[in-house]
Amino acid sequence: MQNQNPTKVGKLSLRVNEANTNHHLWNNRGVWWCHLTIHQTDATVQRMRFSLKTKDLDKARERRDRIFRKISEESTHTAA
């Protein structure tokens, strides 16, 4: 079974372009999605794509930011 919590075995790689408030977001037929990459400890990468389940861009940004905060917190707790 695949690990459902990739932060326990890898590191989230976030490249944020401050000029682009829609980083890691794309619109697929009216619904906003998020894409991120986890660098695994075995030198491989795991690309994750998931629906933010909203057509509202502001909600999509909030959901993306909340997800990134949660992943970062989990990663910090795992490393400690």
N, CA, C and O atoms as a Maestro MAE file, in Angstrom:
{
 s_m_m2io_version
 :::
 2.0.0
}

f_m_ct {
 s_m_title
 :::
 protein
 m_atom[320] {
  # First column is atom index #
  i_m_mmod_type
  r_m_x_coord
  r_m_y_coord
  r_m_z_coord
  i_m_residue_number
  s_m_chain_name
  s_m_pdb_residue_name
  s_m_pdb_atom_name
  i_m_atomic_number
  :::
  1 25 0.834 -1.174 0.000 1 A "MET " " N  " 7
  2 3 0.000 0.000 0.000 1 A "MET " " CA " 6
  3 2 0.888 1.250 0.000 1 A "MET " " C  " 6
  4 15 1.891 1.304 0.712 1 A "MET " " O  " 8
  5 25 0.525 2.222 -0.778 2 A "GLN " " N  " 7
  6 3 1.303 3.451 -0.885 2 A "GLN " " CA " 6
  7 2 1.099 4.320 0.351 2 A "GLN " " C  " 6
  8 15 -0.001 4.385 0.900 2 A "GLN " " O  " 8
  9 25 2.167 4.984 0.782 3 A "ASN " " N  " 7
  10 3 2.102 5.872 1.941 3 A "ASN " " CA " 6
  11 2 1.143 7.018 1.657 3 A "ASN " " C  " 6
  12 15 1.298 7.725 0.661 3 A "ASN " " O  " 8
  13 25 0.163 7.206 2.515 4 A "GLN " " N  " 7
  14 3 -0.835 8.260 2.329 4 A "GLN " " CA " 6
  15 2 -0.362 9.608 2.853 4 A "GLN " " C  " 6
  16 15 -1.022 10.620 2.617 4 A "GLN " " O  " 8
  17 25 0.766 9.646 3.561 5 A "ASN " " N  " 7
  18 3 1.292 10.890 4.102 5 A "ASN " " CA " 6
  19 2 2.726 11.060 3.615 5 A "ASN " " C  " 6
  20 15 3.662 10.693 4.325 5 A "ASN " " O  " 8
  21 25 2.917 11.616 2.406 6 A "PRO " " N  " 7
  22 3 4.242 11.678 1.815 6 A "PRO " " CA " 6
  23 2 5.231 12.542 2.581 6 A "PRO " " C  " 6
  24 15 6.438 12.399 2.384 6 A "PRO " " O  " 8
  25 25 4.765 13.432 3.445 7 A "THR " " N  " 7
  26 3 5.688 14.299 4.166 7 A "THR " " CA " 6
  27 2 6.528 13.521 5.168 7 A "THR " " C  " 6
  28 15 7.568 14.014 5.604 7 A "THR " " O  " 8
  29 25 6.108 12.327 5.540 8 A "LYS " " N  " 7
  30 3 6.873 11.541 6.495 8 A "LYS " " CA " 6
  31 2 8.082 10.889 5.832 8 A "LYS " " C  " 6
  32 15 8.996 10.434 6.520 8 A "LYS " " O  " 8
  33 25 8.091 10.842 4.516 9 A "VAL " " N  " 7
  34 3 9.206 10.202 3.825 9 A "VAL " " CA " 6
  35 2 9.885 11.145 2.844 9 A "VAL " " C  " 6
  36 15 10.767 10.720 2.098 9 A "VAL " " O  " 8
  37 25 9.504 12.386 2.829 10 A "GLY " " N  " 7
  38 3 10.084 13.300 1.856 10 A "GLY " " CA " 6
  39 2 10.014 14.740 2.295 10 A "GLY " " C  " 6
  40 15 9.672 15.057 3.434 10 A "GLY " " O  " 8
  41 25 10.350 15.607 1.351 11 A "LYS " " N  " 7
  42 3 10.388 17.039 1.618 11 A "LYS " " CA " 6
  43 2 9.576 17.765 0.553 11 A "LYS " " C  " 6
  44 15 9.760 17.540 -0.643 11 A "LYS " " O  " 8
  45 25 8.693 18.621 0.990 12 A "LEU " " N  " 7
  46 3 7.894 19.416 0.074 12 A "LEU " " CA " 6
  47 2 8.778 20.446 -0.603 12 A "LEU " " C  " 6
  48 15 9.537 21.153 0.059 12 A "LEU " " O  " 8
  49 25 8.679 20.529 -1.912 13 A "SER " " N  " 7
  50 3 9.451 21.520 -2.656 13 A "SER " " CA " 6
  51 2 8.503 22.597 -3.159 13 A "SER " " C  " 6
  52 15 7.677 22.347 -4.037 13 A "SER " " O  " 8
  53 25 8.625 23.789 -2.602 14 A "LEU " " N  " 7
  54 3 7.762 24.893 -2.999 14 A "LEU " " CA " 6
  55 2 8.593 25.998 -3.616 14 A "LEU " " C  " 6
  56 15 9.417 26.623 -2.949 14 A "LEU " " O  " 8
  57 25 8.371 26.226 -4.872 15 A "ARG " " N  " 7
  58 3 8.964 27.383 -5.538 15 A "ARG " " CA " 6
  59 2 7.849 28.395 -5.700 15 A "ARG " " C  " 6
  60 15 6.909 28.188 -6.467 15 A "ARG " " O  " 8
  61 25 7.963 29.472 -4.980 16 A "VAL " " N  " 7
  62 3 6.897 30.471 -4.964 16 A "VAL " " CA " 6
  63 2 7.374 31.725 -5.676 16 A "VAL " " C  " 6
  64 15 8.377 32.333 -5.303 16 A "VAL " " O  " 8
  65 25 6.636 32.092 -6.700 17 A "ASN " " N  " 7
  66 3 6.880 33.346 -7.403 17 A "ASN " " CA " 6
  67 2 5.969 34.376 -6.756 17 A "ASN " " C  " 6
  68 15 4.756 34.365 -6.965 17 A "ASN " " O  " 8
  69 25 6.561 35.266 -5.970 18 A "GLU " " N  " 7
  70 3 5.767 36.265 -5.237 18 A "GLU " " CA " 6
  71 2 4.893 37.119 -6.165 18 A "GLU " " C  " 6
  72 15 3.848 37.616 -5.746 18 A "GLU " " O  " 8
  73 25 5.312 37.288 -7.402 19 A "ALA " " N  " 7
  74 3 4.543 38.095 -8.350 19 A "ALA " " CA " 6
  75 2 3.323 37.336 -8.879 19 A "ALA " " C  " 6
  76 15 2.422 37.936 -9.465 19 A "ALA " " O  " 8
  77 25 3.296 36.013 -8.670 20 A "ASN " " N  " 7
  78 3 2.199 35.190 -9.168 20 A "ASN " " CA " 6
  79 2 1.414 34.627 -7.996 20 A "ASN " " C  " 6
  80 15 1.825 33.636 -7.392 20 A "ASN " " O  " 8
  81 25 0.300 35.241 -7.672 21 A "THR " " N  " 7
  82 3 -0.507 34.774 -6.539 21 A "THR " " CA " 6
  83 2 -1.209 33.449 -6.822 21 A "THR " " C  " 6
  84 15 -1.790 32.843 -5.921 21 A "THR " " O  " 8
  85 25 -1.152 33.012 -8.054 22 A "ASN " " N  " 7
  86 3 -1.799 31.748 -8.430 22 A "ASN " " CA " 6
  87 2 -0.799 30.603 -8.594 22 A "ASN " " C  " 6
  88 15 -1.083 29.618 -9.276 22 A "ASN " " O  " 8
  89 25 0.373 30.738 -7.967 23 A "HIS " " N  " 7
  90 3 1.358 29.670 -8.086 23 A "HIS " " CA " 6
  91 2 0.766 28.354 -7.595 23 A "HIS " " C  " 6
  92 15 0.016 28.323 -6.619 23 A "HIS " " O  " 8
  93 25 1.105 27.288 -8.270 24 A "HIS " " N  " 7
  94 3 0.652 25.926 -7.984 24 A "HIS " " CA " 6
  95 2 -0.836 25.706 -8.275 24 A "HIS " " C  " 6
  96 15 -1.379 24.661 -7.916 24 A "HIS " " O  " 8
  97 25 -1.495 26.653 -8.908 25 A "LEU " " N  " 7
  98 3 -2.917 26.511 -9.225 25 A "LEU " " CA " 6
  99 2 -3.128 26.449 -10.730 25 A "LEU " " C  " 6
  100 15 -2.405 27.090 -11.494 25 A "LEU " " O  " 8
  101 25 -4.109 25.685 -11.146 26 A "TRP " " N  " 7
  102 3 -4.559 25.778 -12.528 26 A "TRP " " CA " 6
  103 2 -6.049 25.483 -12.581 26 A "TRP " " C  " 6
  104 15 -6.599 24.770 -11.742 26 A "TRP " " O  " 8
  105 25 -6.677 26.052 -13.590 27 A "ASN " " N  " 7
  106 3 -8.115 25.930 -13.764 27 A "ASN " " CA " 6
  107 2 -8.392 24.884 -14.824 27 A "ASN " " C  " 6
  108 15 -7.946 25.002 -15.965 27 A "ASN " " O  " 8
  109 25 -9.136 23.856 -14.433 28 A "ASN " " N  " 7
  110 3 -9.491 22.779 -15.345 28 A "ASN " " CA " 6
  111 2 -11.006 22.757 -15.498 28 A "ASN " " C  " 6
  112 15 -11.727 22.251 -14.638 28 A "ASN " " O  " 8
  113 25 -11.471 23.313 -16.605 29 A "ARG " " N  " 7
  114 3 -12.905 23.365 -16.910 29 A "ARG " " CA " 6
  115 2 -13.716 24.043 -15.811 29 A "ARG " " C  " 6
  116 15 -14.815 23.606 -15.469 29 A "ARG " " O  " 8
  117 25 -13.152 25.117 -15.267 30 A "GLY " " N  " 7
  118 3 -13.876 25.908 -14.293 30 A "GLY " " CA " 6
  119 2 -13.604 25.562 -12.841 30 A "GLY " " C  " 6
  120 15 -14.012 26.302 -11.946 30 A "GLY " " O  " 8
  121 25 -12.921 24.450 -12.588 31 A "VAL " " N  " 7
  122 3 -12.614 24.039 -11.217 31 A "VAL " " CA " 6
  123 2 -11.113 24.203 -10.982 31 A "VAL " " C  " 6
  124 15 -10.300 23.807 -11.818 31 A "VAL " " O  " 8
  125 25 -10.749 24.792 -9.830 32 A "TRP " " N  " 7
  126 3 -9.345 25.020 -9.516 32 A "TRP " " CA " 6
  127 2 -8.690 23.780 -8.931 32 A "TRP " " C  " 6
  128 15 -9.260 23.086 -8.089 32 A "TRP " " O  " 8
  129 25 -7.474 23.522 -9.403 33 A "TRP " " N  " 7
  130 3 -6.661 22.382 -8.966 33 A "TRP " " CA " 6
  131 2 -5.328 22.888 -8.445 33 A "TRP " " C  " 6
  132 15 -4.914 24.010 -8.738 33 A "TRP " " O  " 8
  133 25 -4.661 22.040 -7.664 34 A "CYS " " N  " 7
  134 3 -3.337 22.360 -7.122 34 A "CYS " " CA " 6
  135 2 -2.354 21.274 -7.551 34 A "CYS " " C  " 6
  136 15 -2.715 20.101 -7.649 34 A "CYS " " O  " 8
  137 25 -1.125 21.669 -7.802 35 A "HIS " " N  " 7
  138 3 -0.064 20.746 -8.172 35 A "HIS " " CA " 6
  139 2 1.150 21.035 -7.311 35 A "HIS " " C  " 6
  140 15 1.557 22.189 -7.182 35 A "HIS " " O  " 8
  141 25 1.736 19.998 -6.717 36 A "LEU " " N  " 7
  142 3 2.945 20.177 -5.919 36 A "LEU " " CA " 6
  143 2 3.845 18.970 -6.085 36 A "LEU " " C  " 6
  144 15 3.428 17.934 -6.603 36 A "LEU " " O  " 8
  145 25 5.084 19.112 -5.641 37 A "THR " " N  " 7
  146 3 6.074 18.054 -5.777 37 A "THR " " CA " 6
  147 2 6.677 17.743 -4.413 37 A "THR " " C  " 6
  148 15 7.057 18.650 -3.673 37 A "THR " " O  " 8
  149 25 6.762 16.462 -4.087 38 A "ILE " " N  " 7
  150 3 7.414 15.990 -2.867 38 A "ILE " " CA " 6
  151 2 8.704 15.290 -3.291 38 A "ILE " " C  " 6
  152 15 8.677 14.368 -4.107 38 A "ILE " " O  " 8
  153 25 9.835 15.730 -2.733 39 A "HIS " " N  " 7
  154 3 11.113 15.072 -2.990 39 A "HIS " " CA " 6
  155 2 11.284 13.969 -1.956 39 A "HIS " " C  " 6
  156 15 11.364 14.235 -0.757 39 A "HIS " " O  " 8
  157 25 11.341 12.729 -2.431 40 A "GLN " " N  " 7
  158 3 11.449 11.573 -1.550 40 A "GLN " " CA " 6
  159 2 12.882 11.396 -1.050 40 A "GLN " " C  " 6
  160 15 13.824 11.902 -1.660 40 A "GLN " " O  " 8
  161 25 13.041 10.687 0.047 41 A "THR " " N  " 7
  162 3 14.367 10.432 0.599 41 A "THR " " CA " 6
  163 2 15.195 9.505 -0.275 41 A "THR " " C  " 6
  164 15 16.417 9.459 -0.133 41 A "THR " " O  " 8
  165 25 14.557 8.763 -1.179 42 A "ASP " " N  " 7
  166 3 15.299 7.863 -2.070 42 A "ASP " " CA " 6
  167 2 15.660 8.537 -3.392 42 A "ASP " " C  " 6
  168 15 15.953 7.853 -4.373 42 A "ASP " " O  " 8
  169 25 15.640 9.860 -3.427 43 A "ALA " " N  " 7
  170 3 16.040 10.679 -4.580 43 A "ALA " " CA " 6
  171 2 15.034 10.647 -5.729 43 A "ALA " " C  " 6
  172 15 15.361 11.046 -6.846 43 A "ALA " " O  " 8
  173 25 13.832 10.184 -5.470 44 A "THR " " N  " 7
  174 3 12.765 10.253 -6.466 44 A "THR " " CA " 6
  175 2 11.825 11.395 -6.072 44 A "THR " " C  " 6
  176 15 11.938 11.966 -4.987 44 A "THR " " O  " 8
  177 25 10.906 11.711 -6.965 45 A "VAL " " N  " 7
  178 3 9.925 12.748 -6.666 45 A "VAL " " CA " 6
  179 2 8.519 12.198 -6.823 45 A "VAL " " C  " 6
  180 15 8.272 11.295 -7.622 45 A "VAL " " O  " 8
  181 25 7.622 12.749 -6.061 46 A "GLN " " N  " 7
  182 3 6.210 12.394 -6.170 46 A "GLN " " CA " 6
  183 2 5.453 13.655 -6.523 46 A "GLN " " C  " 6
  184 15 5.450 14.616 -5.754 46 A "GLN " " O  " 8
  185 25 4.816 13.660 -7.669 47 A "ARG " " N  " 7
  186 3 4.018 14.793 -8.083 47 A "ARG " " CA " 6
  187 2 2.582 14.551 -7.640 47 A "ARG " " C  " 6
  188 15 2.013 13.485 -7.875 47 A "ARG " " O  " 8
  189 25 2.018 15.549 -7.004 48 A "MET " " N  " 7
  190 3 0.648 15.425 -6.503 48 A "MET " " CA " 6
  191 2 -0.220 16.470 -7.171 48 A "MET " " C  " 6
  192 15 0.151 17.640 -7.266 48 A "MET " " O  " 8
  193 25 -1.369 16.039 -7.628 49 A "ARG " " N  " 7
  194 3 -2.361 16.934 -8.215 49 A "ARG " " CA " 6
  195 2 -3.690 16.609 -7.565 49 A "ARG " " C  " 6
  196 15 -4.074 15.445 -7.450 49 A "ARG " " O  " 8
  197 25 -4.388 17.652 -7.143 50 A "PHE " " N  " 7
  198 3 -5.681 17.396 -6.536 50 A "PHE " " CA " 6
  199 2 -6.599 18.585 -6.724 50 A "PHE " " C  " 6
  200 15 -6.164 19.733 -6.811 50 A "PHE " " O  " 8
  201 25 -7.878 18.275 -6.783 51 A "SER " " N  " 7
  202 3 -8.898 19.299 -6.959 51 A "SER " " CA " 6
  203 2 -9.082 20.063 -5.659 51 A "SER " " C  " 6
  204 15 -9.088 19.478 -4.576 51 A "SER " " O  " 8
  205 25 -9.233 21.380 -5.779 52 A "LEU " " N  " 7
  206 3 -9.561 22.209 -4.629 52 A "LEU " " CA " 6
  207 2 -11.076 22.356 -4.490 52 A "LEU " " C  " 6
  208 15 -11.564 23.008 -3.567 52 A "LEU " " O  " 8
  209 25 -11.802 21.752 -5.403 53 A "LYS " " N  " 7
  210 3 -13.259 21.644 -5.367 53 A "LYS " " CA " 6
  211 2 -13.964 22.981 -5.229 53 A "LYS " " C  " 6
  212 15 -14.920 23.130 -4.468 53 A "LYS " " O  " 8
  213 25 -13.461 23.951 -5.989 54 A "THR " " N  " 7
  214 3 -14.116 25.254 -6.011 54 A "THR " " CA " 6
  215 2 -13.900 25.911 -7.369 54 A "THR " " C  " 6
  216 15 -12.904 25.659 -8.047 54 A "THR " " O  " 8
  217 25 -14.839 26.744 -7.748 55 A "LYS " " N  " 7
  218 3 -14.700 27.548 -8.956 55 A "LYS " " CA " 6
  219 2 -14.271 28.967 -8.609 55 A "LYS " " C  " 6
  220 15 -14.014 29.777 -9.500 55 A "LYS " " O  " 8
  221 25 -14.193 29.269 -7.316 56 A "ASP " " N  " 7
  222 3 -13.842 30.598 -6.832 56 A "ASP " " CA " 6
  223 2 -12.329 30.677 -6.600 56 A "ASP " " C  " 6
  224 15 -11.777 29.906 -5.814 56 A "ASP " " O  " 8
  225 25 -11.671 31.598 -7.277 57 A "LEU " " N  " 7
  226 3 -10.218 31.716 -7.194 57 A "LEU " " CA " 6
  227 2 -9.752 32.066 -5.785 57 A "LEU " " C  " 6
  228 15 -8.756 31.509 -5.323 57 A "LEU " " O  " 8
  229 25 -10.426 32.957 -5.099 58 A "ASP " " N  " 7
  230 3 -10.024 33.317 -3.737 58 A "ASP " " CA " 6
  231 2 -10.099 32.108 -2.795 58 A "ASP " " C  " 6
  232 15 -9.204 31.898 -1.977 58 A "ASP " " O  " 8
  233 25 -11.169 31.318 -2.917 59 A "LYS " " N  " 7
  234 3 -11.287 30.105 -2.097 59 A "LYS " " CA " 6
  235 2 -10.183 29.115 -2.446 59 A "LYS " " C  " 6
  236 15 -9.631 28.457 -1.564 59 A "LYS " " O  " 8
  237 25 -9.863 29.010 -3.734 60 A "ALA " " N  " 7
  238 3 -8.802 28.096 -4.169 60 A "ALA " " CA " 6
  239 2 -7.466 28.490 -3.552 60 A "ALA " " C  " 6
  240 15 -6.720 27.627 -3.088 60 A "ALA " " O  " 8
  241 25 -7.161 29.773 -3.543 61 A "ARG " " N  " 7
  242 3 -5.912 30.244 -2.929 61 A "ARG " " CA " 6
  243 2 -5.889 29.925 -1.438 61 A "ARG " " C  " 6
  244 15 -4.874 29.461 -0.919 61 A "ARG " " O  " 8
  245 25 -7.003 30.172 -0.748 62 A "GLU " " N  " 7
  246 3 -7.082 29.878 0.688 62 A "GLU " " CA " 6
  247 2 -6.882 28.397 0.949 62 A "GLU " " C  " 6
  248 15 -6.152 28.027 1.869 62 A "GLU " " O  " 8
  249 25 -7.515 27.545 0.160 63 A "ARG " " N  " 7
  250 3 -7.388 26.100 0.350 63 A "ARG " " CA " 6
  251 2 -5.969 25.627 0.056 63 A "ARG " " C  " 6
  252 15 -5.426 24.791 0.779 63 A "ARG " " O  " 8
  253 25 -5.364 26.165 -1.014 64 A "ARG " " N  " 7
  254 3 -3.972 25.832 -1.332 64 A "ARG " " CA " 6
  255 2 -3.055 26.213 -0.172 64 A "ARG " " C  " 6
  256 15 -2.219 25.414 0.250 64 A "ARG " " O  " 8
  257 25 -3.209 27.421 0.337 65 A "ASP " " N  " 7
  258 3 -2.356 27.895 1.426 65 A "ASP " " CA " 6
  259 2 -2.534 27.055 2.689 65 A "ASP " " C  " 6
  260 15 -1.560 26.755 3.380 65 A "ASP " " O  " 8
  261 25 -3.765 26.679 2.985 66 A "ARG " " N  " 7
  262 3 -4.030 25.846 4.162 66 A "ARG " " CA " 6
  263 2 -3.377 24.473 4.009 66 A "ARG " " C  " 6
  264 15 -2.803 23.944 4.961 66 A "ARG " " O  " 8
  265 25 -3.465 23.905 2.822 67 A "ILE " " N  " 7
  266 3 -2.844 22.606 2.559 67 A "ILE " " CA " 6
  267 2 -1.331 22.699 2.698 67 A "ILE " " C  " 6
  268 15 -0.712 21.825 3.304 67 A "ILE " " O  " 8
  269 25 -0.730 23.742 2.147 68 A "PHE " " N  " 7
  270 3 0.718 23.907 2.262 68 A "PHE " " CA " 6
  271 2 1.148 24.091 3.711 68 A "PHE " " C  " 6
  272 15 2.172 23.547 4.125 68 A "PHE " " O  " 8
  273 25 0.372 24.858 4.493 69 A "ARG " " N  " 7
  274 3 0.698 25.034 5.918 69 A "ARG " " CA " 6
  275 2 0.644 23.699 6.648 69 A "ARG " " C  " 6
  276 15 1.518 23.385 7.457 69 A "ARG " " O  " 8
  277 25 -0.390 22.919 6.355 70 A "LYS " " N  " 7
  278 3 -0.549 21.618 7.022 70 A "LYS " " CA " 6
  279 2 0.609 20.689 6.666 70 A "LYS " " C  " 6
  280 15 1.161 20.026 7.544 70 A "LYS " " O  " 8
  281 25 0.972 20.635 5.413 71 A "ILE " " N  " 7
  282 3 2.080 19.779 4.993 71 A "ILE " " CA " 6
  283 2 3.371 20.238 5.658 71 A "ILE " " C  " 6
  284 15 4.153 19.411 6.126 71 A "ILE " " O  " 8
  285 25 3.602 21.542 5.706 72 A "SER " " N  " 7
  286 3 4.810 22.077 6.329 72 A "SER " " CA " 6
  287 2 4.848 21.742 7.816 72 A "SER " " C  " 6
  288 15 5.896 21.355 8.333 72 A "SER " " O  " 8
  289 25 3.733 21.882 8.501 73 A "GLU " " N  " 7
  290 3 3.661 21.567 9.934 73 A "GLU " " CA " 6
  291 2 3.929 20.093 10.174 73 A "GLU " " C  " 6
  292 15 4.684 19.744 11.082 73 A "GLU " " O  " 8
  293 25 3.325 19.225 9.377 74 A "GLU " " N  " 7
  294 3 3.528 17.787 9.520 74 A "GLU " " CA " 6
  295 2 4.986 17.423 9.258 74 A "GLU " " C  " 6
  296 15 5.561 16.581 9.947 74 A "GLU " " O  " 8
  297 25 5.560 18.054 8.273 75 A "SER " " N  " 7
  298 3 6.961 17.797 7.939 75 A "SER " " CA " 6
  299 2 7.870 18.232 9.087 75 A "SER " " C  " 6
  300 15 8.826 17.529 9.415 75 A "SER " " O  " 8
  301 25 7.590 19.362 9.691 76 A "THR " " N  " 7
  302 3 8.383 19.871 10.816 76 A "THR " " CA " 6
  303 2 8.269 18.937 12.016 76 A "THR " " C  " 6
  304 15 9.269 18.643 12.672 76 A "THR " " O  " 8
  305 25 7.053 18.468 12.307 77 A "HIS " " N  " 7
  306 3 6.853 17.567 13.446 77 A "HIS " " CA " 6
  307 2 7.524 16.222 13.206 77 A "HIS " " C  " 6
  308 15 8.034 15.611 14.145 77 A "HIS " " O  " 8
  309 25 7.530 15.757 11.973 78 A "THR " " N  " 7
  310 3 8.155 14.483 11.639 78 A "THR " " CA " 6
  311 2 9.660 14.570 11.795 78 A "THR " " C  " 6
  312 15 10.295 13.618 12.248 78 A "THR " " O  " 8
  313 25 10.245 15.719 11.419 79 A "ALA " " N  " 7
  314 3 11.698 15.888 11.476 79 A "ALA " " CA " 6
  315 2 12.186 16.029 12.904 79 A "ALA " " C  " 6
  316 15 13.348 15.732 13.181 79 A "ALA " " O  " 8
  317 25 11.348 16.467 13.808 80 A "ALA " " N  " 7
  318 3 11.771 16.714 15.196 80 A "ALA " " CA " 6
  319 2 11.951 15.422 15.964 80 A "ALA " " C  " 6
  320 15 12.303 15.449 17.143 80 A "ALA " " O  " 8
  :::
 }
 m_bond[319] {
  # First column is bond index #
  i_m_from
  i_m_to
  i_m_order
  :::
  1 1 2 1
  2 2 3 1
  3 3 4 2
  4 3 5 1
  5 5 6 1
  6 6 7 1
  7 7 8 2
  8 7 9 1
  9 9 10 1
  10 10 11 1
  11 11 12 2
  12 11 13 1
  13 13 14 1
  14 14 15 1
  15 15 16 2
  16 15 17 1
  17 17 18 1
  18 18 19 1
  19 19 20 2
  20 19 21 1
  21 21 22 1
  22 22 23 1
  23 23 24 2
  24 23 25 1
  25 25 26 1
  26 26 27 1
  27 27 28 2
  28 27 29 1
  29 29 30 1
  30 30 31 1
  31 31 32 2
  32 31 33 1
  33 33 34 1
  34 34 35 1
  35 35 36 2
  36 35 37 1
  37 37 38 1
  38 38 39 1
  39 39 40 2
  40 39 41 1
  41 41 42 1
  42 42 43 1
  43 43 44 2
  44 43 45 1
  45 45 46 1
  46 46 47 1
  47 47 48 2
  48 47 49 1
  49 49 50 1
  50 50 51 1
  51 51 52 2
  52 51 53 1
  53 53 54 1
  54 54 55 1
  55 55 56 2
  56 55 57 1
  57 57 58 1
  58 58 59 1
  59 59 60 2
  60 59 61 1
  61 61 62 1
  62 62 63 1
  63 63 64 2
  64 63 65 1
  65 65 66 1
  66 66 67 1
  67 67 68 2
  68 67 69 1
  69 69 70 1
  70 70 71 1
  71 71 72 2
  72 71 73 1
  73 73 74 1
  74 74 75 1
  75 75 76 2
  76 75 77 1
  77 77 78 1
  78 78 79 1
  79 79 80 2
  80 79 81 1
  81 81 82 1
  82 82 83 1
  83 83 84 2
  84 83 85 1
  85 85 86 1
  86 86 87 1
  87 87 88 2
  88 87 89 1
  89 89 90 1
  90 90 91 1
  91 91 92 2
  92 91 93 1
  93 93 94 1
  94 94 95 1
  95 95 96 2
  96 95 97 1
  97 97 98 1
  98 98 99 1
  99 99 100 2
  100 99 101 1
  101 101 102 1
  102 102 103 1
  103 103 104 2
  104 103 105 1
  105 105 106 1
  106 106 107 1
  107 107 108 2
  108 107 109 1
  109 109 110 1
  110 110 111 1
  111 111 112 2
  112 111 113 1
  113 113 114 1
  114 114 115 1
  115 115 116 2
  116 115 117 1
  117 117 118 1
  118 118 119 1
  119 119 120 2
  120 119 121 1
  121 121 122 1
  122 122 123 1
  123 123 124 2
  124 123 125 1
  125 125 126 1
  126 126 127 1
  127 127 128 2
  128 127 129 1
  129 129 130 1
  130 130 131 1
  131 131 132 2
  132 131 133 1
  133 133 134 1
  134 134 135 1
  135 135 136 2
  136 135 137 1
  137 137 138 1
  138 138 139 1
  139 139 140 2
  140 139 141 1
  141 141 142 1
  142 142 143 1
  143 143 144 2
  144 143 145 1
  145 145 146 1
  146 146 147 1
  147 147 148 2
  148 147 149 1
  149 149 150 1
  150 150 151 1
  151 151 152 2
  152 151 153 1
  153 153 154 1
  154 154 155 1
  155 155 156 2
  156 155 157 1
  157 157 158 1
  158 158 159 1
  159 159 160 2
  160 159 161 1
  161 161 162 1
  162 162 163 1
  163 163 164 2
  164 163 165 1
  165 165 166 1
  166 166 167 1
  167 167 168 2
  168 167 169 1
  169 169 170 1
  170 170 171 1
  171 171 172 2
  172 171 173 1
  173 173 174 1
  174 174 175 1
  175 175 176 2
  176 175 177 1
  177 177 178 1
  178 178 179 1
  179 179 180 2
  180 179 181 1
  181 181 182 1
  182 182 183 1
  183 183 184 2
  184 183 185 1
  185 185 186 1
  186 186 187 1
  187 187 188 2
  188 187 189 1
  189 189 190 1
  190 190 191 1
  191 191 192 2
  192 191 193 1
  193 193 194 1
  194 194 195 1
  195 195 196 2
  196 195 197 1
  197 197 198 1
  198 198 199 1
  199 199 200 2
  200 199 201 1
  201 201 202 1
  202 202 203 1
  203 203 204 2
  204 203 205 1
  205 205 206 1
  206 206 207 1
  207 207 208 2
  208 207 209 1
  209 209 210 1
  210 210 211 1
  211 211 212 2
  212 211 213 1
  213 213 214 1
  214 214 215 1
  215 215 216 2
  216 215 217 1
  217 217 218 1
  218 218 219 1
  219 219 220 2
  220 219 221 1
  221 221 222 1
  222 222 223 1
  223 223 224 2
  224 223 225 1
  225 225 226 1
  226 226 227 1
  227 227 228 2
  228 227 229 1
  229 229 230 1
  230 230 231 1
  231 231 232 2
  232 231 233 1
  233 233 234 1
  234 234 235 1
  235 235 236 2
  236 235 237 1
  237 237 238 1
  238 238 239 1
  239 239 240 2
  240 239 241 1
  241 241 242 1
  242 242 243 1
  243 243 244 2
  244 243 245 1
  245 245 246 1
  246 246 247 1
  247 247 248 2
  248 247 249 1
  249 249 250 1
  250 250 251 1
  251 251 252 2
  252 251 253 1
  253 253 254 1
  254 254 255 1
  255 255 256 2
  256 255 257 1
  257 257 258 1
  258 258 259 1
  259 259 260 2
  260 259 261 1
  261 261 262 1
  262 262 263 1
  263 263 264 2
  264 263 265 1
  265 265 266 1
  266 266 267 1
  267 267 268 2
  268 267 269 1
  269 269 270 1
  270 270 271 1
  271 271 272 2
  272 271 273 1
  273 273 274 1
  274 274 275 1
  275 275 276 2
  276 275 277 1
  277 277 278 1
  278 278 279 1
  279 279 280 2
  280 279 281 1
  281 281 282 1
  282 282 283 1
  283 283 284 2
  284 283 285 1
  285 285 286 1
  286 286 287 1
  287 287 288 2
  288 287 289 1
  289 289 290 1
  290 290 291 1
  291 291 292 2
  292 291 293 1
  293 293 294 1
  294 294 295 1
  295 295 296 2
  296 295 297 1
  297 297 298 1
  298 298 299 1
  299 299 300 2
  300 299 301 1
  301 301 302 1
  302 302 303 1
  303 303 304 2
  304 303 305 1
  305 305 306 1
  306 306 307 1
  307 307 308 2
  308 307 309 1
  309 309 310 1
  310 310 311 1
  311 311 312 2
  312 311 313 1
  313 313 314 1
  314 314 315 1
  315 315 316 2
  316 315 317 1
  317 317 318 1
  318 318 319 1
  319 319 320 2
  :::
 }
}
